[in-house]
Amino acid sequence: MLGFRERVAELKARVRAMESPYLVGLADGTMTREEFVETQIQFLFAVVFFSRPMAVLGARIPRPEVRFSVLHNVLEEHGEGKMSLSHERTFLELLERLDVERAEVERRALWPEVRVFNATLTGVCTHDDVPTGVAMMGIIEDLFSGISASIGESIVARGWLGADEIVHYATHEELDVEHADEFYQIIEAYHGASERGRYQVEQGLELGAYVFLQMYRGLWEARARRVERSVGGPHSLADGWYLDEAF
């Protein structure tokens, strides 16, 4: 029987995140700059949302010494209290460096590929078993570390930005290794405690890898889509997206 870390390594080897058509198409030039920017506008809405189900999950962990590491991740998503360094703001800065104005972001309709991802995180973190939610969030953070590095390298290689201009992805390349490890430290105990705990954890690992990589596949397949909306503000009451700086 595989130990927890071995189980994570086996899953990562099996799903082969770096072979995602999104990352391959970005690296080999199949994806145009316009297509990349359009899909990254959509990814912003996942970035904005990500801390919310994480905060709910943290609140469901009964012991404060265990809960703290999840809530610390939430704090880091918000720039440790300095909102100019929050992940939402650093991603908006990246889009601006790619010549995307915020008014242009506001005109975009939310794609179902991203909404499914956000809704899955909400459902699991709110209603499912806590070990399943923690494992799901942990593997997403883990996979995003490598994906961030790949996207950042491709942006530079394609000549769209210089290495010193890459924000957000440069941070996540290292930070998400730490975030994943904090989640993993929580769920190692669940994984080794009982057959039931092991099953809950493995369900979360499989679901997290699937829904995250499926979103990238969906963005790749829909990269030529262009959908604008006639209303502003949040895409739903749940997503937390506001363009107004007052929020």
Buried (B, 14 or more C-beta within 10 A) or exposed (E): EEEBEEBBEEBBEEBEBBEBBBBBBBBEEEBBEEBBBBBBBBBBBBBBBBBBBBBBBBBBBEEEEBBBBBBBBBBBBBBEEEEEBBBBBBBBBBBEBBEBEEEEBBBBBBBEBBBBBBBBBBEBBBEBBBBBBBBBBBBBBBBBBBBBBBBBBBBBEBEBBEEEBBBBBBBBBEBBBEBBEBBBEBBBEBBEEEEEBBBBBBBBBBBBBBBBBBBBBBBBEBBEBEEEEEEEBBBEEBBBBEEEEEE
